[in-house]
């Protein structure tokens, strides 16, 4: 027994160096793996930091791309915003000839209505015209001239589409952007609204610079963009007609009566005595609209328009007329149809042009603001 134990001791003693060598090798391997693991952890941290920066960059670029896309598919707006005056002039001329091929345009010595409106478009970025082209800011000015009772009641105003408080609005209302035309939603049944689609539509309005949607109209360029909600109004027949008063040198000369029946815009032009005017403008290819009966308070309409038009070489002052004869202010329009409309017959372009002079800000020199 002692001899066997002795042999075992000798065997273990002889095997001990091998175990030590194996343990040393395992220790070295563990150290190498630990160092490698440390390097891998550092690499992972570095890659994570890099990935975070890349994600932030992608987010910024995506947001910028979304804004660019929202401006316009071909980026005309962004390009035009940076154009110097001579390039804006080229844009005006290009649009004119696209809409009126073969018709001359004189920007150096304007004579016709369209000549003068095209010139005005290049000089209309004055603070005053911008204020009056702003469908929200103009309300205060109009109230001071003809009274707040002439304004459609305001239900709300917001800077962002996502802030529009639809829950607080009544069942019927009108939403519109304040910085251009054709950005409007008439809501007759709030319960039937697609809220997500409506907010997307309003967001598109706010990312559109209407000044460069067509031929440059600079009075719209610097308007602080907002969404406004107004009270829904209509007459007993379900219609709401536009009464657009064309004023020259502060005097009302013509009324453009407009109907939206059956989804079509139709117009008729009448003089101060309610006789059919001898011309049409912009809509010359549309089916003529029959003139409504002469309103008993026509002079009230003309007087309101002239109060707002005082001091201007040309402005179209728009109103709505309710069944009880009340006139409510719509907007001030300085460049109807962008000045690119056609007169029928064509000679009326020059005859209407004789009614006013061109001044860079569309005002009689020295007229009060």
C-alpha positions as CSV (number, residue, x, y, z in Angstrom):
1,X,0.0,0.0,0.0
2,X,2.8,2.3,0.9
3,X,4.6,1.5,-2.3
4,X,1.5,2.3,-4.4
5,X,1.0,5.6,-2.6
6,X,4.7,6.4,-3.3
7,X,4.3,5.6,-7.0
8,X,1.2,7.9,-7.1
9,X,3.1,10.7,-5.4
10,X,5.9,10.3,-7.9
11,X,3.4,10.3,-10.8
12,X,1.7,13.5,-9.6
13,X,5.0,15.1,-9.0
14,X,6.1,14.3,-12.5
15,X,2.8,15.6,-14.0
16,X,2.8,18.9,-12.0
17,X,5.1,20.7,-14.5
18,X,2.8,19.8,-17.3
19,X,-0.2,21.1,-15.4
20,X,1.7,24.4,-14.7
21,X,2.6,24.8,-18.3
22,X,-1.1,24.2,-19.4
23,X,-2.3,26.6,-16.8
24,X,0.2,29.2,-17.9
25,X,-0.9,28.7,-21.5
26,X,-4.6,29.0,-20.5
27,X,-3.8,32.2,-18.6
28,X,-2.0,33.7,-21.6
29,X,-5.0,32.7,-23.8
30,X,-7.4,34.3,-21.4
31,X,-5.4,37.5,-21.3
32,X,-5.2,37.6,-25.1
33,X,-9.0,37.0,-25.3
34,X,-9.6,39.7,-22.6
35,X,-7.5,42.2,-24.5
36,X,-9.3,41.3,-27.8
37,X,-12.6,41.7,-26.1
38,X,-11.6,45.1,-24.8
39,X,-10.7,46.2,-28.3
40,X,-14.0,44.8,-29.6
41,X,-16.0,46.7,-27.0
42,X,-14.1,49.9,-27.8
43,X,-14.8,49.3,-31.5
44,X,-18.5,48.7,-30.8
45,X,-18.7,52.0,-28.8
46,X,-16.9,53.8,-31.6
47,X,-19.3,52.3,-34.3
48,X,-22.3,53.1,-32.1
49,X,-21.2,56.7,-31.8
50,X,-20.6,56.9,-35.6
51,X,-24.0,55.3,-36.3
52,X,-25.7,57.9,-34.0
53,X,-24.0,60.8,-35.9
54,X,-25.0,59.3,-39.2
55,X,-28.6,58.9,-38.0
56,X,-28.7,62.5,-36.9
57,X,-27.3,63.6,-40.3
58,X,-29.8,61.4,-42.2
59,X,-32.6,62.9,-40.1
60,X,-31.5,66.5,-40.9
61,X,-31.1,65.7,-44.6
62,X,-34.5,64.0,-44.7
63,X,-36.2,67.0,-43.1
64,X,-34.5,69.3,-45.5
65,X,-35.5,67.1,-48.5
66,X,-39.1,67.0,-47.3
67,X,-39.1,70.8,-47.1
68,X,-37.6,71.0,-50.6
69,X,-40.1,68.5,-52.0
70,X,-42.9,70.4,-50.4
71,X,-41.9,73.6,-52.0
72,X,-42.3,72.2,-55.5
73,X,-41.3,69.1,-57.4
74,X,-39.0,71.0,-59.7
75,X,-37.7,73.4,-57.0
76,X,-38.9,76.4,-58.9
77,X,-39.7,78.2,-55.6
78,X,-36.3,77.8,-54.0
79,X,-34.6,78.9,-57.2
80,X,-36.8,81.9,-57.6
81,X,-36.4,83.0,-54.0
82,X,-32.7,83.6,-54.8
83,X,-33.2,85.3,-58.1
84,X,-32.0,88.8,-58.6
85,X,-34.4,91.4,-60.0
86,X,-33.4,90.9,-63.6
87,X,-34.0,87.2,-63.3
88,X,-37.4,87.8,-61.8
89,X,-38.1,90.0,-64.7
90,X,-37.1,87.3,-67.1
91,X,-39.5,84.9,-65.2
92,X,-42.4,87.4,-65.6
93,X,-41.8,87.7,-69.3
94,X,-41.5,84.0,-69.8
95,X,-44.8,83.3,-68.0
96,X,-46.5,86.1,-70.0
97,X,-45.5,84.6,-73.3
98,X,-46.4,81.1,-72.2
99,X,-49.9,82.3,-71.3
100,X,-50.3,84.8,-74.1
101,X,-48.3,83.6,-77.1
102,X,-47.6,86.2,-79.7
103,X,-49.0,89.1,-77.5
104,X,-46.4,91.8,-76.9
105,X,-45.5,92.9,-73.4
106,X,-43.9,96.3,-72.6
107,X,-42.3,96.5,-69.1
108,X,-40.2,99.6,-69.9
109,X,-43.0,101.9,-70.8
110,X,-46.2,100.1,-69.7
111,X,-49.4,101.1,-71.4
112,X,-51.9,98.3,-71.1
113,X,-53.5,96.9,-68.0
114,X,-51.5,93.7,-68.2
115,X,-48.2,95.7,-68.8
116,X,-48.8,97.7,-65.7
117,X,-49.8,94.7,-63.5
118,X,-46.6,92.8,-64.7
119,X,-44.5,95.8,-63.6
120,X,-46.3,96.0,-60.3
121,X,-45.6,92.4,-59.6
122,X,-41.8,93.1,-59.7
123,X,-42.1,95.9,-57.1
124,X,-44.9,94.8,-54.9
125,X,-42.8,93.4,-52.0
126,X,-43.4,96.5,-50.0
127,X,-44.5,96.1,-46.3
128,X,-47.8,97.8,-46.9
129,X,-48.9,95.7,-49.9
130,X,-47.6,92.6,-48.1
131,X,-49.8,93.5,-45.2
132,X,-52.9,94.0,-47.4
133,X,-52.3,90.7,-49.3
134,X,-52.1,88.9,-45.9
135,X,-55.7,87.5,-45.3
136,X,-55.1,87.7,-41.6
137,X,-53.2,91.0,-41.2
138,X,-55.5,92.9,-43.5
139,X,-58.5,92.3,-41.1
140,X,-57.2,94.9,-38.7
141,X,-56.7,97.5,-41.4
142,X,-60.1,96.8,-42.9
143,X,-61.8,97.1,-39.5
144,X,-60.3,100.5,-39.1
145,X,-61.5,101.6,-42.5
146,X,-65.1,100.2,-42.7
147,X,-65.7,98.6,-39.4
148,X,-65.2,95.2,-37.9
149,X,-68.8,94.2,-38.6
150,X,-67.8,93.9,-42.3
151,X,-65.4,91.0,-41.5
152,X,-66.4,87.4,-41.6
153,X,-66.1,86.2,-37.9
154,X,-62.7,84.7,-37.1
155,X,-62.8,81.3,-35.3
156,X,-59.1,80.8,-34.8
157,X,-55.6,81.3,-36.2
158,X,-52.6,79.0,-35.9
159,X,-48.9,78.9,-37.1
160,X,-48.8,75.1,-37.6
161,X,-51.2,72.6,-39.2
162,X,-50.8,70.3,-36.2
163,X,-52.0,73.0,-33.8
164,X,-55.3,73.7,-35.5
165,X,-57.9,72.9,-32.9
166,X,-60.5,71.1,-34.9
167,X,-62.3,69.9,-31.8
168,X,-63.1,73.4,-30.8
169,X,-64.5,74.4,-34.2
170,X,-68.2,74.1,-35.0
171,X,-69.7,71.6,-37.4
172,X,-69.4,73.9,-40.3
173,X,-66.4,76.3,-40.9
174,X,-63.9,77.4,-43.5
175,X,-60.1,76.9,-43.2
176,X,-57.7,78.8,-45.4
177,X,-54.1,79.9,-45.6
178,X,-53.4,83.6,-45.3
179,X,-50.6,83.9,-47.8
180,X,-52.1,83.2,-51.2
181,X,-55.1,82.0,-53.2
182,X,-56.7,78.5,-53.8
183,X,-55.6,77.3,-50.4
184,X,-59.0,76.8,-48.8
185,X,-61.1,74.0,-47.4
186,X,-64.9,74.6,-46.9
187,X,-66.1,72.2,-44.3
188,X,-69.9,71.6,-44.2
189,X,-69.7,68.5,-42.0
190,X,-66.9,68.1,-39.6
191,X,-67.9,64.5,-38.8
192,X,-67.1,63.5,-42.3
193,X,-63.6,64.9,-42.3
194,X,-60.5,62.8,-42.9
195,X,-58.4,64.6,-40.2
196,X,-55.1,63.1,-41.3
197,X,-55.6,64.1,-44.9
198,X,-56.7,67.6,-43.9
199,X,-53.7,68.2,-41.7
200,X,-51.4,67.0,-44.6
201,X,-53.2,69.4,-46.9
202,X,-52.8,72.3,-44.5
203,X,-49.1,71.5,-44.0
204,X,-48.7,71.6,-47.8
205,X,-50.2,75.1,-47.8
206,X,-47.7,76.3,-45.2
207,X,-44.7,75.0,-47.1
208,X,-45.9,76.7,-50.3
209,X,-44.5,80.1,-51.2
210,X,-47.4,81.4,-53.3
211,X,-45.3,84.3,-54.5
212,X,-43.5,81.9,-56.8
213,X,-46.2,79.3,-57.5
214,X,-46.7,81.0,-60.9
215,X,-45.2,84.1,-62.4
216,X,-43.7,86.0,-59.4
217,X,-46.1,88.0,-57.3
218,X,-43.8,89.5,-54.7
219,X,-46.5,90.9,-52.4
220,X,-47.0,87.3,-51.1
221,X,-43.4,86.5,-50.6
222,X,-42.9,87.8,-47.0
223,X,-46.3,87.0,-45.5
224,X,-45.8,85.2,-42.1
225,X,-47.8,82.0,-43.0
226,X,-50.8,81.0,-40.9
227,X,-53.9,78.9,-41.0
228,X,-57.1,80.8,-40.2
229,X,-60.6,79.5,-39.5
230,X,-63.6,81.6,-40.4
231,X,-67.3,81.2,-39.8
232,X,-69.1,79.3,-42.5
233,X,-71.5,81.6,-44.4
234,X,-73.9,81.0,-47.3
235,X,-77.2,82.2,-48.6
236,X,-80.6,80.6,-48.7
237,X,-80.0,78.9,-52.0
238,X,-76.8,77.4,-50.7
239,X,-74.6,79.8,-52.8
240,X,-72.2,82.5,-51.8
241,X,-71.4,84.8,-54.7
242,X,-68.3,87.0,-55.0
243,X,-68.8,90.7,-55.8
244,X,-65.3,91.9,-56.9
245,X,-65.1,95.7,-57.4
246,X,-62.4,97.0,-59.8
247,X,-61.2,100.3,-58.6
248,X,-58.9,102.7,-60.4
249,X,-57.4,105.8,-58.7
250,X,-59.8,105.1,-55.8
251,X,-63.0,105.0,-57.9
252,X,-65.1,101.9,-58.5
253,X,-65.5,101.4,-62.2
254,X,-66.7,97.8,-62.7
255,X,-68.1,94.9,-60.6
256,X,-67.1,91.3,-61.4
257,X,-69.9,89.0,-60.3
258,X,-68.8,85.4,-59.8
259,X,-70.7,82.2,-59.2
260,X,-69.3,78.8,-58.1
261,X,-72.5,76.9,-59.0
262,X,-71.9,73.2,-59.9
263,X,-68.3,73.5,-59.1
264,X,-67.6,75.9,-62.0
265,X,-66.3,79.5,-61.7
266,X,-68.4,81.7,-64.0
267,X,-68.2,85.5,-64.3
268,X,-70.0,88.5,-65.6
269,X,-68.6,92.1,-65.7
270,X,-70.9,95.1,-65.0
271,X,-70.4,98.8,-64.9
272,X,-71.5,101.2,-62.1
273,X,-75.0,101.5,-63.5
274,X,-75.3,97.6,-63.6
275,X,-75.0,97.5,-67.4
276,X,-73.0,94.6,-68.9
277,X,-69.4,95.7,-69.4
278,X,-68.1,95.6,-72.9
279,X,-65.3,93.2,-72.0
280,X,-64.3,90.1,-70.2
281,X,-61.0,89.3,-68.5
282,X,-59.2,86.1,-67.7
283,X,-62.3,83.8,-68.1
284,X,-63.0,84.8,-71.7
285,X,-63.4,81.2,-72.8
286,X,-66.0,80.3,-70.1
287,X,-69.7,80.2,-70.6
288,X,-71.0,83.7,-69.8
289,X,-73.0,84.2,-66.6
290,X,-76.3,86.0,-66.5
291,X,-76.2,89.1,-64.5
292,X,-78.2,89.1,-61.2
293,X,-80.8,91.8,-60.6
294,X,-79.3,95.1,-59.6
295,X,-79.0,95.1,-55.8
296,X,-80.9,97.9,-54.1
297,X,-77.8,98.8,-52.1
298,X,-75.3,98.8,-55.0
299,X,-74.1,102.2,-54.0
300,X,-73.2,100.9,-50.5
301,X,-71.0,98.2,-52.2
302,X,-69.3,100.8,-54.4
303,X,-68.8,103.1,-51.4
304,X,-67.2,100.4,-49.2
305,X,-64.9,99.4,-52.1
306,X,-63.8,103.0,-52.7
307,X,-63.1,103.6,-49.0
308,X,-60.6,100.7,-49.1
309,X,-59.3,101.6,-52.5
310,X,-58.6,105.2,-51.7
311,X,-55.0,106.2,-52.6
312,X,-54.4,103.2,-54.9
313,X,-53.8,103.4,-58.6
314,X,-55.5,100.0,-59.0
315,X,-56.9,97.4,-56.6
316,X,-59.8,94.9,-56.8
317,X,-61.7,94.8,-53.6
318,X,-63.7,91.6,-53.0
319,X,-66.9,91.2,-51.0
320,X,-69.6,88.6,-50.3
321,X,-73.3,89.6,-50.2
322,X,-75.7,87.9,-47.9
323,X,-79.5,87.5,-48.4
324,X,-80.2,90.5,-46.2
325,X,-78.0,92.7,-48.3
326,X,-75.0,92.7,-45.9
327,X,-71.6,93.0,-47.6
328,X,-68.7,91.2,-45.9
329,X,-65.1,91.8,-46.9
330,X,-63.3,89.1,-48.8
331,X,-59.8,90.3,-49.8
332,X,-57.7,92.9,-51.6
333,X,-56.3,91.8,-54.9
334,X,-53.6,93.7,-56.7
335,X,-52.7,91.3,-59.5
336,X,-55.8,89.5,-60.7
337,X,-55.1,86.3,-62.6
338,X,-51.4,87.2,-62.0
339,X,-51.8,89.9,-64.7
340,X,-51.7,87.1,-67.3
341,X,-55.3,87.1,-68.2
342,X,-56.8,87.8,-71.6
343,X,-59.2,90.6,-72.5
344,X,-62.1,90.0,-74.8
345,X,-62.1,91.9,-77.0
346,X,-58.3,92.4,-76.8
347,X,-58.4,96.2,-77.3
348,X,-59.8,96.6,-73.8
349,X,-56.4,95.7,-72.4
350,X,-55.2,99.1,-73.5
351,X,-58.5,100.9,-72.7
352,X,-58.5,99.6,-69.1
353,X,-54.8,100.5,-68.9
354,X,-55.7,104.1,-69.5
355,X,-57.7,104.2,-66.2
356,X,-54.6,104.2,-64.0
357,X,-50.9,105.0,-63.9
358,X,-48.1,102.6,-62.9
359,X,-46.2,103.4,-59.8
360,X,-43.7,101.0,-58.2
361,X,-45.9,100.4,-55.1
362,X,-49.3,100.8,-56.9
363,X,-50.0,104.0,-54.9
364,X,-50.5,107.6,-55.9
365,X,-47.4,109.5,-54.8
366,X,-47.9,111.0,-51.3
367,X,-51.1,109.1,-50.6
368,X,-51.4,108.2,-46.9
369,X,-51.0,104.6,-45.8
